[in-house]
Amino acid sequence: MFFQQHYSTRQTALVLTFALLMSSSLIACSKKEAEQDTKKKPQAALISTTTTEASTLEIREESIGSLEGLMDPTVAAEAPGRVVKILAHPGQTVKKGEVLVSLDATDFNLQRAQAQAEVARLEALTTNQGRIVERNQVLVQKKFISQNALEDVTTQHTALQQQLDGAKAQIAIIEHTRAKTTIVAPIDGVVQKQIVSTGDFVKIGDPLLQIISKQRLRAHLPLPENIAAKIHAGIKVRLSTPTSTKEVISTIRELKPLISETSRAVDVIADVTDQEGWQPGASVKGEIILGEHANAVLIPEQCLVLRPAGEVVYVIKDGLALQRIVKTGMRQDGKIEIIEGLSLGEVIAKDGAAFLTDKAKVKVEAKKPAKA
């Protein structure tokens, strides 16, 4: 009796366990089938869109060149002497007329004193000789002396007067040379290089300092030789340099007639005047404006996709991406000109366009509100 009850209980437990295993298997199968059904259903691709717009497209040629300083004089000594003091150093900004270097002027002071003494001596002799001429004129009138004697003293007086004029001119020369012992800045600029030091003896023509001026700069823009026929003096050019955030509009001044043998490029020249931050020797980017395309249809670069059919865009209508073959033109600043295939105001796929196919379902991403 006891054995029968124990067997019955064990049989019941086995039946319950089997029932639980079957139910778990059925649930797992139903979930797997649901997942497979979900995978089979095509999901809409998440994209962003943009609208075709019309704009004026510039026809331009770009070039990277360099800036040349037109005013970068090397200040040289105009009088011999020993350097006493240097008042300007590399990197210092100087104004026109500002004292840069002082030379020893002792020799010129002594020469001036000597010349002044000579002038005083000649003035005394000239004054005395003038009195002699006056007395002899009276004696000639009274016929106490001959006319020849009067002419001799008059000639001596004239010679002394000329010697006096020469001595005064010598003082002026000494003063003029002495003034050159104080060297001043010929232009406004920045000291680029100091060539001499205090205590050096310099001769006439020896370089002292080099000054770089930013007032007048010249941009050299190399362009391929096949572009030379399209460019001439007077064309507008837009210039920019890494040392300044300011963009400058200038015009082409000239084209150098000789094409470089090494690069086969023509040198296009444009001038820049009084621009803050622009520095000689810096690189410069030039955009030469050759013409304009008015009302050009433009789209962002990521909207254009390369497919076996060619270059296409996807026009979005009623939640579907419709493939449209287009013909492109110029590319500038991240945008592409569409010559054929699109009209103004059409909505096309932007981000995610590369993953679309013709008539694919799409979901347009909601635009985020602009931050205040």
VMD Tcl script that draws the C-alpha trace (Angstrom):
set ca {
  {0.00 0.00 0.00}
  {2.78 2.40 0.98}
  {4.69 1.56 -2.19}
  {1.71 2.33 -4.39}
  {1.21 5.79 -2.82}
  {4.90 6.69 -3.18}
  {4.91 5.63 -6.85}
  {1.79 7.68 -7.58}
  {3.33 10.84 -6.03}
  {6.52 10.44 -8.04}
  {4.54 9.95 -11.23}
  {2.60 13.15 -10.59}
  {5.82 15.15 -10.06}
  {7.24 13.89 -13.32}
  {4.10 14.90 -15.20}
  {4.23 18.42 -13.74}
  {7.91 18.82 -14.61}
  {7.27 17.71 -18.19}
  {4.36 20.14 -18.46}
  {6.57 23.05 -17.28}
  {9.31 22.19 -19.77}
  {6.84 22.09 -22.62}
  {5.31 25.43 -21.69}
  {8.79 27.08 -21.47}
  {9.69 25.67 -24.89}
  {6.48 26.98 -26.39}
  {7.07 30.47 -24.92}
  {10.66 30.55 -26.27}
  {9.49 29.51 -29.71}
  {6.80 32.19 -29.77}
  {9.35 34.89 -28.80}
  {11.78 33.76 -31.49}
  {9.04 33.80 -34.11}
  {8.04 37.32 -33.00}
  {11.64 38.53 -33.31}
  {11.95 36.98 -36.76}
  {8.72 38.65 -37.84}
  {10.06 41.98 -36.56}
  {13.31 41.56 -38.48}
  {11.47 40.73 -41.67}
  {9.54 44.01 -41.55}
  {11.57 46.87 -43.20}
  {12.30 49.77 -40.80}
  {12.32 53.40 -41.91}
  {15.79 54.98 -42.12}
  {16.38 58.02 -39.89}
  {17.65 60.97 -41.95}
  {17.83 64.74 -41.97}
  {16.68 66.87 -44.89}
  {17.41 70.19 -46.53}
  {15.73 72.34 -49.14}
  {17.41 73.36 -52.38}
  {18.22 77.06 -52.47}
  {19.33 79.64 -55.03}
  {22.44 81.71 -54.52}
  {25.07 83.66 -56.44}
  {28.07 81.44 -57.08}
  {31.44 83.08 -57.67}
  {33.73 81.80 -60.41}
  {37.13 82.09 -58.80}
  {40.66 80.80 -58.77}
  {42.44 80.21 -55.46}
  {46.14 80.40 -54.73}
  {48.47 80.33 -51.72}
  {51.34 82.80 -51.90}
  {53.46 85.04 -49.70}
  {53.61 88.65 -48.53}
  {56.57 90.89 -49.33}
  {57.38 94.10 -47.50}
  {57.87 97.03 -49.86}
  {59.44 99.21 -47.16}
  {62.14 97.36 -45.19}
  {65.16 99.69 -45.10}
  {68.51 98.84 -43.53}
  {69.58 101.87 -41.49}
  {73.25 102.60 -42.21}
  {75.79 105.02 -40.75}
  {76.11 108.34 -42.62}
  {79.05 109.52 -40.52}
  {82.04 107.68 -39.02}
  {82.18 107.24 -35.26}
  {81.98 104.90 -32.30}
  {78.57 103.63 -31.20}
  {77.76 105.26 -27.86}
  {74.15 104.20 -27.29}
  {71.57 101.93 -28.95}
  {68.01 102.95 -28.16}
  {66.12 100.44 -30.34}
  {66.23 96.65 -30.17}
  {64.70 93.76 -32.21}
  {60.93 93.56 -31.90}
  {60.56 97.20 -30.81}
  {58.05 99.39 -32.66}
  {59.51 102.73 -33.73}
  {58.06 105.88 -35.23}
  {59.50 107.97 -38.04}
  {62.07 110.43 -36.60}
  {62.61 108.48 -33.38}
  {66.28 108.23 -32.26}
  {67.68 104.72 -32.81}
  {71.48 104.96 -32.37}
  {73.88 107.64 -31.08}
  {77.50 107.91 -32.27}
  {80.39 109.70 -30.57}
  {80.43 113.31 -31.85}
  {83.64 114.49 -30.09}
  {85.68 114.73 -33.32}
  {83.00 116.82 -35.00}
  {82.76 119.15 -32.00}
  {86.51 119.78 -32.19}
  {86.36 120.35 -35.93}
  {83.54 122.82 -35.44}
  {85.53 124.74 -32.80}
  {88.51 124.87 -35.15}
  {86.35 126.10 -38.02}
  {84.74 128.75 -35.84}
  {88.18 130.06 -34.85}
  {89.14 130.25 -38.52}
  {85.95 132.17 -39.28}
  {86.72 134.64 -36.48}
  {90.27 135.18 -37.83}
  {89.05 135.77 -41.36}
  {86.33 138.12 -40.18}
  {88.95 140.23 -38.41}
  {91.20 140.30 -41.47}
  {88.30 141.10 -43.75}
  {87.16 143.97 -41.53}
  {90.67 145.42 -41.38}
  {91.15 145.05 -45.14}
  {87.86 146.83 -45.68}
  {89.14 149.86 -43.75}
  {92.30 149.90 -45.88}
  {90.19 149.94 -49.02}
  {88.16 152.87 -47.73}
  {91.31 154.90 -46.89}
  {92.90 154.17 -50.25}
  {89.77 155.28 -52.04}
  {90.12 158.67 -50.32}
  {93.81 158.87 -51.20}
  {93.12 158.06 -54.84}
  {90.58 160.88 -54.99}
  {93.25 163.23 -53.63}
  {95.73 161.71 -56.06}
  {98.18 160.72 -53.31}
  {98.36 157.11 -54.58}
  {97.78 155.46 -57.93}
  {94.70 153.56 -59.01}
  {96.75 150.36 -59.19}
  {97.42 150.48 -55.45}
  {93.67 150.76 -54.79}
  {92.94 147.79 -57.02}
  {95.50 145.65 -55.15}
  {93.97 146.24 -51.73}
  {90.45 145.79 -53.16}
  {91.45 142.42 -54.62}
  {92.90 141.36 -51.26}
  {89.65 142.35 -49.53}
  {87.63 140.31 -52.03}
  {89.87 137.27 -51.51}
  {89.53 137.50 -47.73}
  {85.75 137.74 -48.07}
  {85.66 134.59 -50.18}
  {87.89 132.78 -47.67}
  {85.45 133.81 -44.95}
  {82.50 132.46 -46.93}
  {84.38 129.16 -47.42}
  {85.10 128.90 -43.68}
  {81.43 129.47 -42.85}
  {80.45 126.78 -45.39}
  {82.92 124.42 -43.70}
  {81.15 125.01 -40.38}
  {77.82 124.17 -42.04}
  {79.29 120.93 -43.42}
  {80.63 119.97 -40.00}
  {77.27 120.74 -38.38}
  {75.45 118.70 -41.02}
  {77.79 115.73 -40.55}
  {77.65 116.06 -36.77}
  {73.84 115.84 -36.90}
  {74.21 112.45 -38.61}
  {75.79 111.00 -35.47}
  {72.22 110.78 -34.19}
  {70.53 108.11 -36.33}
  {66.73 108.32 -36.51}
  {64.07 105.98 -37.92}
  {63.32 106.76 -41.59}
  {59.83 105.16 -41.43}
  {57.30 103.75 -38.99}
  {57.98 100.06 -38.40}
  {59.42 97.32 -36.23}
  {63.12 96.68 -35.64}
  {63.85 93.34 -37.31}
  {67.60 93.00 -36.70}
  {70.32 94.72 -34.65}
  {73.64 94.57 -36.52}
  {76.01 96.62 -34.29}
  {76.64 96.81 -30.56}
  {77.69 99.57 -28.20}
  {81.41 100.30 -28.60}
  {81.67 99.29 -32.27}
  {83.34 101.75 -34.63}
  {81.39 102.24 -37.84}
  {82.28 103.86 -41.13}
  {80.03 105.58 -43.63}
  {77.70 102.98 -45.17}
  {78.05 100.35 -42.41}
  {74.62 98.82 -41.56}
  {73.30 99.42 -38.05}
  {69.68 98.19 -37.85}
  {67.06 96.67 -40.12}
  {63.47 97.95 -39.91}
  {60.42 96.20 -41.28}
  {57.38 98.29 -42.18}
  {53.85 96.86 -42.36}
  {52.37 99.90 -44.09}
  {52.79 98.62 -47.64}
  {52.85 94.91 -48.48}
  {52.77 93.07 -51.78}
  {51.04 89.70 -52.23}
  {52.61 87.25 -54.68}
  {50.10 84.62 -55.86}
  {51.37 81.83 -58.16}
  {48.79 80.47 -60.61}
  {49.03 77.80 -63.36}
  {50.13 79.11 -66.73}
  {46.86 78.03 -68.38}
  {45.00 80.52 -66.16}
  {47.13 83.48 -67.25}
  {44.93 84.20 -70.30}
  {41.89 84.71 -68.05}
  {43.56 87.15 -65.65}
  {44.50 90.78 -66.16}
  {45.24 93.85 -64.07}
  {42.24 95.35 -62.28}
  {40.42 92.09 -61.44}
  {39.13 91.94 -57.86}
  {40.99 89.60 -55.50}
  {40.05 88.60 -51.93}
  {43.08 88.21 -49.63}
  {43.45 86.60 -46.20}
  {46.43 85.69 -44.00}
  {46.81 83.48 -40.89}
  {48.22 86.38 -38.84}
  {45.00 88.41 -39.08}
  {41.28 87.73 -38.96}
  {40.56 90.63 -41.30}
  {39.88 89.91 -44.97}
  {41.12 92.43 -47.54}
  {39.60 93.19 -50.93}
  {42.25 94.35 -53.39}
  {42.81 94.36 -57.15}
  {45.46 92.73 -59.29}
  {48.24 95.25 -59.83}
  {50.16 93.35 -62.48}
  {51.23 89.96 -63.78}
  {54.93 89.27 -64.08}
  {55.65 88.60 -67.74}
  {58.13 85.79 -67.09}
  {56.72 82.36 -66.19}
  {58.77 80.39 -63.66}
  {60.85 77.67 -65.29}
  {60.63 75.37 -62.25}
  {56.92 75.60 -61.40}
  {55.49 76.82 -64.74}
  {53.43 79.32 -62.78}
  {52.63 82.97 -63.43}
  {53.17 85.43 -60.56}
  {50.08 87.56 -59.85}
  {50.74 90.69 -57.75}
  {48.31 92.61 -55.52}
  {49.08 95.34 -52.95}
  {47.93 95.60 -49.32}
  {48.13 98.95 -47.51}
  {47.84 99.74 -43.78}
  {46.28 96.51 -42.51}
  {46.67 95.64 -38.83}
  {48.10 92.18 -38.16}
  {49.41 91.65 -41.70}
  {53.13 90.83 -41.62}
  {55.85 90.60 -44.29}
  {56.92 87.03 -45.02}
  {53.59 85.50 -43.96}
  {51.56 83.26 -46.23}
  {48.52 84.72 -47.99}
  {45.48 83.11 -49.57}
  {44.10 84.80 -52.65}
  {40.72 84.27 -54.28}
  {40.61 85.87 -57.72}
  {37.00 86.64 -58.73}
  {36.65 85.85 -62.45}
  {32.83 86.04 -62.65}
  {29.51 84.97 -61.10}
  {26.69 82.46 -61.66}
  {23.43 84.14 -60.64}
  {20.56 82.05 -59.13}
  {22.60 78.84 -59.02}
  {20.88 75.82 -57.36}
  {23.11 74.70 -54.48}
  {23.01 71.65 -52.20}
  {25.35 70.45 -49.40}
  {28.04 67.98 -50.45}
  {26.66 65.13 -48.29}
  {23.39 65.19 -50.27}
  {25.12 63.93 -53.42}
  {25.62 60.15 -53.63}
  {27.49 58.11 -56.26}
  {25.47 55.17 -57.56}
  {25.82 52.89 -60.63}
  {23.42 55.21 -62.44}
  {25.72 58.17 -61.73}
  {25.51 61.07 -59.30}
  {22.11 61.06 -57.58}
  {20.17 62.76 -54.81}
  {17.15 61.45 -52.94}
  {14.03 63.60 -53.06}
  {11.79 63.04 -50.01}
  {8.05 62.72 -50.75}
  {5.37 61.08 -48.58}
  {7.93 59.29 -46.41}
  {9.79 57.79 -49.36}
  {13.26 58.54 -50.79}
  {13.01 58.89 -54.57}
  {16.26 58.62 -56.50}
  {16.98 61.52 -58.87}
  {19.93 61.58 -61.29}
  {21.48 65.06 -61.43}
  {24.19 66.92 -63.36}
  {26.63 68.88 -61.21}
  {28.69 72.00 -61.78}
  {31.08 73.92 -59.53}
  {31.93 72.98 -55.93}
  {32.68 75.66 -53.36}
  {32.64 76.03 -49.59}
  {31.03 72.64 -48.97}
  {28.26 73.11 -51.54}
  {27.67 71.76 -55.04}
  {25.98 73.50 -57.96}
  {23.19 71.45 -59.59}
  {22.85 72.21 -63.30}
  {20.13 69.67 -64.16}
  {17.79 67.37 -62.23}
  {16.61 69.54 -59.33}
  {14.38 72.56 -58.93}
  {14.28 75.22 -56.25}
  {12.40 74.37 -53.07}
  {12.61 70.56 -53.33}
  {13.26 68.63 -50.10}
  {16.19 66.20 -50.35}
  {17.97 63.84 -47.96}
  {21.07 65.21 -46.26}
  {22.57 63.20 -43.36}
  {22.09 59.50 -44.07}
  {21.63 59.93 -47.82}
  {24.51 57.54 -48.54}
  {22.57 54.63 -46.94}
  {19.35 55.09 -48.94}
  {18.02 53.27 -51.96}
  {15.30 54.21 -54.42}
  {11.81 54.27 -52.81}
  {13.19 53.42 -49.37}
  {11.04 54.40 -46.37}
  {12.53 57.23 -44.35}
  {11.89 58.98 -41.09}
  {12.91 62.61 -40.94}
  {14.78 63.59 -37.79}
  {13.10 66.40 -35.88}
  {15.10 69.60 -35.94}
  {16.48 70.69 -32.57}
  {15.41 74.16 -31.42}
  {18.16 76.72 -31.65}
  {19.78 77.66 -28.34}
  {19.25 81.18 -27.14}
}
mol new
graphics top color blue
foreach p $ca { graphics top sphere $p radius 0.5 }
foreach p [lrange $ca 0 end-1] q [lrange $ca 1 end] { graphics top cylinder $p $q radius 0.2 }
display resetview
